Amino acid sequence: MSSDLVPLAEAARELETTHLRLLMLVKQGTLAGEMADGEWFIPRRALERFKAAGGDRRTDLACKSSCGKSSCSCS
């Protein structure tokens, strides 16, 4: 397995959230993730981008995942 893949549980600890919350974000397409050998992983690069964008702030995530306005700062 590639070293740039972070197990979901470890990613949750880094982001101070739960593995279930991250899995939900992966399933929604808000956060990149992939399954290998029956376990979910987050690419390190996606995890770093997610942290840089503010992590799991729910109001920001809702805007980023549904907003299509070019004038909005969440795009």
C-alpha positions in Angstrom: 0.0 0.0 0.0 1.2 3.5 -0.8 2.5 5.6 2.1 0.4 8.6 0.9 -2.8 6.8 2.1 -3.9 7.5 5.6 -6.2 5.0 7.4 -9.6 6.6 8.1 -9.2 6.2 11.9 -5.8 8.0 11.8 -7.2 10.8 9.6 -10.1 11.2 12.0 -7.6 11.7 14.9 -5.7 14.2 12.9 -8.8 16.2 12.1 -10.2 15.8 15.6 -13.5 14.2 14.3 -14.9 10.7 14.1 -14.2 8.1 11.5 -18.0 8.0 10.8 -18.0 11.7 10.0 -15.1 11.3 7.6 -16.8 8.3 5.9 -19.9 10.3 5.4 -17.8 13.1 3.8 -16.2 10.5 1.5 -19.6 9.1 0.5 -20.9 12.6 -0.2 -17.9 13.3 -2.4 -16.7 16.2 -0.1 -13.5 14.4 0.8 -11.5 12.0 -1.4 -11.2 8.4 -0.1 -10.7 4.9 -1.3 -11.2 1.4 0.0 -8.4 -1.1 0.0 -8.4 -4.5 1.6 -11.8 -3.8 3.3 -10.5 -0.6 4.9 -11.1 3.1 4.0 -8.1 5.4 3.4 -7.8 9.1 2.7 -5.0 10.3 0.4 -2.5 12.4 2.4 -2.8 15.2 -0.2 -6.6 15.3 0.2 -6.3 15.3 4.0 -3.9 18.2 3.8 -6.2 20.2 1.5 -9.1 19.4 3.7 -7.2 20.8 6.8 -6.1 23.9 4.8 -9.7 24.6 3.9 -10.7 24.6 7.5 -11.4 20.9 8.1 -14.8 19.8 9.3 -16.6 23.2 9.8 -20.1 22.1 8.8 -21.3 25.5 7.6 -18.4 25.8 5.3 -18.7 22.2 4.0 -22.4 22.8 3.2 -21.5 25.8 1.2 -18.6 24.2 -0.6 -20.6 21.1 -1.5 -23.7 22.9 -2.8 -22.7 26.4 -3.8 -22.2 27.2 -7.4 -22.0 31.0 -7.2 -18.8 32.5 -8.7 -19.0 35.3 -6.2 -18.9 33.0 -3.2 -15.6 32.6 -1.5 -16.2 28.9 -0.9 -15.8 27.9 -4.5 
